[in-house]
């Protein structure tokens, strides 16, 4: 047991270190392309920092641990919202969301829609026992994929239509060594992610805590560490929209990973083989995302204990949700 914990912490630390480097090199590559902060955070940085979730959930599916795979994704979404709230603690006086542009609201709502679809099809599969697949994908994965494609098109068209300022940047060729370092740290994350999912499965068996809780809390927190270090770095250089774009974009991408997990879990649709605990995690994530959207709309200048009221609400709901999932994990 002690050895499992040490090995788990080692690979989690490896993901943190590699995630920091991955974000650094991804940001450098994106900077040369001339994209604005929202696009850098929401597409490139969100994609590369979501790599641990891709590897960990896909590997969990291949070792017949669907609850760890899905729990990791929904758990990462809730933990990511916690990261955005914690950023409020380090950004200085005043609510953090006052620095975030309203254009993130559309992406946040699309993330809410994708998460809702995943939870809905878990319920549908549970009560109707549907095993329909097309090209290896269940109905839930197909719905998520089509919604993601339409949603990304809407985001792109919205940002293009509402672009308020154009920046002229001098584009330079990115040195080859930057790409090589980018690929190197990505490979490290792949290896660490594979081992992390296997160790998480072993920890679930050794402790008696069910796989859904291990995936939702333990592995989700570990695989979300790259997002955490990226957000902290962005806030320190006042790149607030990059920080918000990273979190919101990661939450969207996490739901799309369900499609990939479904392909690796070949026996039947993955959403038909997970427990109803994930509905609770999804609902917690939906509450957190809704608080974020309300905060972006209302833009309150009031704060509580040096953080915005919305950040305080997110932290409170997350901690209560984690406790609830822990109690459920013990009882199941």
C-alpha positions, 0 to 999 in steps of 0.5 A: 500500500505504501509503495503504491502511494509513493509510486502514485505521487511520483508519477503525479509529480512527473506530470506536474513538471512535464505539464509546466514545460508543456504549457511553456513550449505550447505558449511559445509556439502559439505566441508566434502564430499571433493568436489572442489570449483567449484562443491560445488558452482555449484551444492550444494550451487547453489541448496540451494540458488535457493530454494527461486526461486523454492518456489516463482515461483511455488507458483506464478504458483498455484495462476495463476500468470505465469508472476511473475513465469517466470519473477522471473526466468529470472530476477534472471538470470540477477540479478545473473550476476549483483552480479558477477560483483559487486563481482569485487568491493570487491575482490581487484585490478585487474579484478575478472574474472582473478581468475576464472578457464576456466572450468566454460565456459562450464557451462555458455554456457549450461546456455545460451542454456537453457535460449535460449530454454525458450525464443524460446518456448515463441515465438513459443507458442505465434505465433503458440498457441501450447498447447501440453502437455505430463505428464503435461509438455509443449514442452518447458519444455520437451526440457529444461529438456532433455537439462539440463540432457545432459548438466549436464552429459557433465559438470561432464565428462568434469570436471572429464577428466580435473581434474588438481589436486586431494586433499586428505581430511579427511572426518568426519561425519557431526553432526546431528544438522547441518542437522537439522539447514539446514532443519530449515532455508530451511523451513523458506525460503519456508514460506517466499517465499510463502508470497513473491510471494503473496505480489508481486502479490498484489503489481502489482495490487496496483501499476498498474505495470504489473506482468512481471515487478514485477516478473522480477525486484522486486521479482527476486532481493529479491529471489537472495539475498541468492546468493548475500550473498553467493558470497560475503562470498566466495570472502572474503575468496578467494573462487573465483571458488565457487562464480562463480560456485554458480552464473553460477549453479544458472542460470542453475538451474533457467531454470530447475525450469520452468519445475517445474512451468509447473507442478504447472500451470495445465491449459496449458503450462506455457510458452504459458501463459506469455507475450513477455516481458520475451523475452527482459529479456531473451535477456538481460540475454543472453547478460550478460552471453555472456559478462561473457564468453568472459571475461573468454576467453580473460582474460583481465588484464585491469580495469575500475574504479577498476573493470574489463571491463567485469564487467563494461559492465555487470553493464551497460547493466543490468541497461539499461535493468532494465530501459527498462523493467520499461518503458515497465511495465508502458506502457503495 
